[in-house]
Structures are given as C-alpha cells and as structure tokens.
Amino acid sequence: MGYVAVSGDAETARIGRRDILVAWRGTVAPTEWYTDLKTSLQPLGKTNIKVQRGFLSIYSSKGEFTRYNRLSASEQVMEEIRKLVNFFRDRGEEVSLTICGHSLGGALALLNAYNAATYFKENIHFKEKLKELGVKTLRVVVKQDIVPKLPGFILNTILNKFTSVTRRLKWIYRHVGTQLKLDVLMSPYLTRDPDYTGSHNLETYLHLLDGHISKTLKFRWNARRDVALVNKTTDMLIKELKIPEFWYQKPFKGLMLNQYGRWVKPGRRPEHIPSPLSIGHNHDLSL
C-alpha cells in the first residue's frame, strides 16, 4: 500500500530537521475499486466524526488468515512512525512528518495524518479537527479529473458553497486542506482531447506539478521531469512528440524462468496473498 522513508543526512541538514515521509499508493486491485465506492459515512473509532466507509475499511481492516494484514495498515504504519520518531528524538534531532498519496492514497494519507496527530476530544468534525491539530494539508487536483469531485459530484459541490450552514450536516462530504488546482491545458505537451482516465493518472499530476509556477504564468520551460513518463500508462501526450502510448511493461511481461527452464508466472503461497475477504470475519477488505 505504500512506503515509509526518512530523509538522509544531506537533506536533513538542508531543511533543518529529520523528515519522515509516508507515501500511499492509489487504487490498483479490483476489490479496492469496489471498496472505494462504499460512500456511506462511518464513525471514526469511538468518536462522532464520520468519514467515507470504504477508505476507512481499507485503512483499518485486518485478518488473521493472511500474512500481510494480520495487523491493519493503520497499525503497521503507526508502529513504524512511532519507532522512527522516538529513534531520532532520542538522538536530539527535530523531527517532522510528511504524509502524501495519490487518489485512494490521498484519502489514506488524511486518515494517517489524523491518526498521527490525535488524542483528542470527541464531537468535533473531521475537517475542523485537522485544522485544530495543526495538520497542514495540500490538496492537489486536476481540473479535468472527475475522481476528486466524487462522491456527491453535484450535490456536495453546491452545498459546500454554503459552509456556514452545511458544516454540521452529517451527510455532506467536505474537502480538507488548501487546494492547488491544475489544468491539463496549461501544459503544451498534453493533448486537448478529454481523457478522464489519463487526467487522473499520477504521472499527469506530477507533470503538471513540475511545470506549475502560478495561475498567471505559463508552464515552466525548464521543468525537470521527463515528459515521456506521462505516457508510461496513458495516452496523454500530443502526437508531435512521437512518444508511444502505454509504453511501460514489466520485464518479460512478468514471467520468470523457473528451475526447470520454463517461463512461468511467479507463484505465491495462498496464505501469502492478501484476500478481500477474511474467513470468519466481517471486515469489508483485508489489505
């Protein structure tokens, strides 16, 4: 689901602190897509704060019958964060925590940030509590990407304009953090034809971020990220660049040479494969 990394000595000296980075990936497995669509609100722990049921399930569910999620994603990441924070603080270093993610990973990053900042009183809503806890959130969206507008594409968009009235409504989703809105049309390298799948792709986001200076200035001419990466798993680049669409594939298309000299798909023991259903448990999704 992601990685936990720590800044090296050179970067730590540059920014003036030891930064712990947690990065969450987006939706991959079909079972995750299914769970993403579970849009009902569910209490967060024993509080009156409510978040999207599917995202919370992915973050907090666990099962005894698989190797990789006998502890939930929440328990695994918090154990690692606590270990690292204590280690570097014991060395007398200042420590910061950066949590990020794309798509589903963005939702998990918010839950993780909340998880890391809590020991709080109940009866306060998720967005307000994050602000109270001092959690700084940057929400990056692409104008042509429909996914960040869900759930409640039309209804929530209209009602959120009346925040003073709707902030206490239990059935309204509210976006968290400061929003940075990017536009596919700002890049001279991206096609003008609407491609909603490509607009949601992480490489499209990274390309637009790399070239962004401000709303009033053009795409950065000296952007460093290789533009070919945009077409790694999309067809978003203009044809004049002559970069093949969907060009990335695994070496040997994922096959490996076994001990008998035959090319086969790598095997995994059944108990080592994360399962969407834990036998004898009522969890929505096991990581």
C-alpha positions in Angstrom: 0.0 0.0 0.0 2.9 2.4 0.4 6.3 3.2 1.9 7.8 4.9 4.9 11.1 6.7 4.2 13.4 9.0 6.1 15.4 12.0 4.8 19.2 11.4 4.5 21.8 13.4 6.4 22.3 15.9 3.5 18.6 16.6 3.0 18.1 16.8 6.8 20.8 19.4 7.0 19.3 21.4 4.1 15.7 21.5 5.6 16.9 21.7 9.2 15.1 18.7 10.5 14.8 14.9 10.1 11.7 14.3 7.9 9.8 11.1 8.0 7.8 10.5 4.7 4.8 8.2 4.3 3.6 7.7 0.7 0.4 5.8 0.0 -0.4 4.4 -3.5 -3.7 4.8 -5.4 -6.3 2.1 -6.2 -4.9 -1.0 -8.0 -6.9 -4.1 -7.2 -10.5 -4.7 -8.3 -11.5 -5.2 -4.7 -10.1 -1.8 -3.9 -12.2 -0.1 -6.6 -15.3 -1.9 -5.2 -14.5 -0.7 -1.7 -13.8 2.9 -2.9 -17.4 3.0 -4.0 -18.7 2.4 -0.5 -19.6 6.0 0.1 -21.7 5.9 3.2 -20.3 7.7 6.2 -18.9 5.7 9.1 -17.8 6.9 12.6 -14.0 7.2 13.0 -13.2 4.9 16.0 -15.3 5.8 19.1 -15.9 9.4 18.0 -18.8 11.2 16.3 -16.5 12.2 13.4 -17.6 10.4 10.2 -15.5 9.6 7.1 -16.1 7.5 4.0 -16.7 3.9 4.8 -14.7 2.3 2.0 -11.5 4.3 2.7 -11.7 3.7 6.4 -12.2 -0.1 5.8 -9.0 -0.2 3.7 -7.1 1.7 6.3 -8.3 -0.1 9.4 -9.3 -3.7 8.4 -7.3 -6.8 9.2 -7.5 -10.5 9.2 -5.8 -13.5 10.9 -5.6 -15.7 7.8 -3.2 -13.7 5.6 0.5 -12.9 6.2 0.4 -9.3 5.3 -2.6 -7.9 7.1 -2.7 -9.6 10.4 -2.2 -6.0 11.5 -4.2 -3.3 9.8 -2.5 -0.7 7.5 -3.2 1.8 10.3 -1.4 -0.3 13.0 1.5 -1.1 10.7 2.2 2.5 9.7 1.7 3.9 13.1 4.1 1.3 14.6 6.8 2.4 12.2 6.2 6.1 12.6 6.4 5.8 16.4 9.6 3.8 16.2 11.2 6.3 13.9 10.1 9.4 15.8 11.4 8.0 19.1 14.7 6.9 17.5 15.5 10.4 16.1 14.2 12.3 19.1 16.3 10.2 21.4 19.3 11.4 19.3 18.3 15.0 19.9 17.0 15.7 16.4 14.0 17.8 15.4 11.5 15.5 13.6 8.8 16.3 11.0 6.2 14.0 9.4 5.1 14.3 5.8 2.3 12.1 4.6 1.2 12.0 0.9 -0.8 9.9 -1.5 -2.5 9.8 -4.9 -6.2 9.1 -5.4 -7.1 6.4 -2.8 -3.7 7.1 -1.3 -4.8 10.7 -0.7 -7.7 9.6 1.5 -5.4 7.1 3.4 -2.9 9.9 3.9 -5.6 12.1 5.5 -6.6 9.3 7.8 -3.0 8.6 8.6 -2.3 12.3 9.4 -5.3 12.4 11.7 -4.2 9.1 13.3 -0.8 10.5 13.9 -2.0 13.8 15.4 -4.7 12.6 17.7 -5.6 12.0 21.4 -8.5 14.4 21.1 -11.9 15.1 22.5 -15.0 13.9 20.7 -17.8 15.7 19.0 -15.8 17.7 16.5 -15.9 17.2 12.8 -13.0 15.8 10.7 -12.0 18.9 8.8 -12.2 21.2 11.8 -10.2 18.8 14.0 -7.4 18.5 11.4 -7.1 22.3 11.4 -7.2 22.4 15.2 -4.5 19.8 15.4 -2.2 21.9 13.2 -2.2 19.3 10.4 -1.3 21.2 7.2 -2.9 19.7 4.1 -2.3 20.5 0.4 -5.0 19.0 -1.8 -3.8 18.8 -5.5 -6.5 18.3 -8.1 -6.5 18.4 -11.9 -9.5 20.4 -13.3 -10.3 17.6 -15.9 -10.1 14.8 -13.3 -13.6 13.8 -12.2 -12.4 11.5 -9.4 -11.7 14.2 -6.8 -15.2 15.5 -7.3 -16.7 12.3 -6.0 -18.8 11.3 -4.1 -21.6 13.8 -4.4 -20.3 15.4 -7.6 -23.2 17.9 -8.0 -24.9 18.0 -4.6 -21.8 18.5 -2.5 -20.3 21.0 -4.9 -23.3 23.2 -4.5 -23.9 22.8 -0.8 -20.2 23.3 0.2 -20.6 26.8 -1.1 -22.7 27.4 2.0 -20.3 26.1 4.5 -21.6 28.1 7.5 -25.0 26.4 7.0 -23.8 22.9 6.0 -20.8 22.4 8.2 -22.9 20.4 10.7 -24.8 18.3 8.3 -23.9 14.6 8.7 -24.5 13.7 5.0 -22.2 16.3 3.4 -18.6 15.5 2.3 -16.2 18.3 2.7 -12.8 18.7 1.2 -9.8 19.1 3.5 -6.9 21.4 3.2 -5.7 24.1 0.8 -6.5 23.3 -2.8 -4.0 23.6 -5.6 -5.9 23.3 -8.9 -4.0 22.4 -12.0 -5.2 22.3 -15.6 -4.3 19.9 -18.4 -4.5 22.9 -20.8 -1.6 24.6 -19.0 0.9 22.1 -20.5 1.9 22.4 -24.2 2.8 18.7 -24.1 -0.6 17.3 -23.2 -3.4 16.5 -25.6 -6.5 18.8 -25.7 -8.8 15.9 -26.2 -10.7 14.9 -22.9 -9.3 11.8 -21.4 -10.7 11.3 -17.9 -8.7 8.2 -17.1 -5.4 9.9 -18.2 -6.3 13.1 -16.3 -6.5 11.0 -13.1 -3.1 9.3 -13.7 -0.4 10.1 -11.2 2.2 10.8 -13.9 -0.1 13.5 -15.3 -0.3 15.1 -11.9 3.4 15.0 -11.4 4.0 16.5 -14.9 1.6 19.4 -14.2 3.1 20.0 -10.7 6.6 20.1 -12.2 5.7 22.7 -14.7 3.4 24.8 -12.4 4.6 28.2 -11.3 1.4 30.2 -10.7 -2.1 30.7 -12.2 -0.9 33.7 -14.2 2.4 32.2 -15.6 3.0 29.7 -18.3 4.3 26.2 -18.0 7.8 26.2 -16.6 10.2 25.9 -19.6 12.9 24.2 -17.6 10.8 21.6 -15.9 13.0 18.7 -14.9 10.7 15.7 -15.0 11.0 13.6 -18.2 7.8 14.3 -20.2 7.9 10.7 -21.6 6.8 9.5 -18.2 3.3 10.9 -18.9 2.7 8.2 -21.5 4.0 5.4 -19.2 0.5 4.1 -18.7 -1.6 6.7 -20.6 -2.1 8.3 -24.0 -2.0 11.9 -22.8 0.9 13.4 -24.8 0.5 15.2 -28.1 1.3 13.1 -31.2 4.0 15.5 -32.3 6.3 14.2 -29.5 6.2 10.7 -31.1 6.3 9.0 -27.7 4.4 5.7 -27.7 1.3 5.5 -25.6 1.2 3.0 -22.7 4.8 2.2 -23.3 5.7 0.6 -19.9 5.6 -3.1 -19.3 7.3 -5.4 -16.7 10.5 -7.1 -17.9 9.5 -10.3 -19.7 5.8 -9.2 -19.1 6.1 -10.5 -15.6 7.2 -14.1 -16.5 10.3 -15.7 -14.8 12.5 -18.6 -15.7 11.9 -21.4 -13.2 14.3 -24.2 -12.1 13.0 -26.4 -14.9 13.9 -23.9 -17.6 10.3 -22.9 -18.2 8.9 -19.4 -18.3 6.1 -19.1 -15.8 4.3 -16.5 -13.7 5.9 -16.1 -10.2 4.0 -18.2 -7.7 2.8 -17.1 -4.2 1.6 -19.4 -1.4 -2.1 -18.9 -0.9 -1.7 -17.8 2.7 0.7 -15.0 1.5 -1.8 -13.4 -0.9 -3.9 -10.6 0.7 -7.5 -11.5 0.4 -10.6 -9.2 0.1 -12.5 -11.5 2.5 -11.2 -12.9 5.7 -12.9 -16.1 6.6 -14.9 -15.9 9.8 -14.5 -12.1 10.0 -16.9 -9.2 9.0 -14.2 -6.9 7.6 -15.0 -5.2 4.2 -11.5 -5.5 2.9 -8.3 -7.2 4.1 -5.1 -5.5 2.9 
